[in-house]
Amino acid sequence: MVLGDGVWQLGAAAHEIAENTPGVAWVKQDGQREPDRARAFHVTDAALAVLREYFRPAEVRPFPTTPDGAGGWRHDGRYAG
């Protein structure tokens, strides 16, 4: 095992981790004898698609800079500058 000799006897039974629990593993920290069971987050393709839509680029519109009212925004939301 990667964790070292005798870790299985301390409880790190990697063969008992179910296949339907992605991201589960046994880890060891320096200076700690016993292993810890850990789970990393699992990102699915569907979750990535939702994130892509959430963070898609916004529409950028020019800011009207004329103080006298010339130009500006039209009622249909477009800039008439």
N, C-alpha and C positions, 0 to 999 in steps of 0.2 A: 504494500500500500504506500501511497505517496506520503501519508501522515506519519509513517514510521512504524517500527516494530512494536507490537503489544497494544496498539491503539484499538484494535477490534475487541480485545479483552476489557478495555475501558468503556466500551459501549458504542463505538463508531461502527455500526453494522451497516455498511453502505449497501450491501445486497438486500437489505430490508426496505430500502427507499422505493416507494411505489412509482411506477412509470407515469401515473397520472398526477404527479406532484412535481412539475418542472421547476427547476431552480433550487431544489433541496439538496443539501450537501453537508458533510461533516468538515469542520475547520478546526485548526489548532492555532493558538496564539503563542508567541514566544514567552517562555517562562511559565506556561500553564500546562500541567500534565494531562488533564482531562480534555477530550474534544468537545466541541459544542455543535449542536445541530443548527444549521442556518438555512435561510431561504432568501434568495435574491428575487426581486420582482420579475415577473414574466410579462413581456410586452407582446401582444398579439398583432397580427397584420391589421385587424379591424380597429384596434386601439390607435395604431399609427395613422390610419386613414382619418379617424376623428380628429387627431391632433393636427394633421395636415390642413384640414378644413378650418379648424379653429385659428391657426396661425397663418392663414393665407394672407398675402399682401392686401392692404387696404387700398381703396381708390384715393388717389391724391388729387386734390383740387387746388388751384392757385388761390392765394389769399388776396382779396381786393385791397389795393393800397391807395386808392384815390379818396382823399377826404371830402371832396366836393360832391360825391355821389355819382360821378360819371363811372360808367362800367358797373361792375358788381354782379350779383347773382340774378338770374332770371327766374320766373316762377316755375319753370320746369327743372330747376336745379343745376343748369349749366351756367358757366361764367360768361358774361357778356362784356368783356373788357376790351 
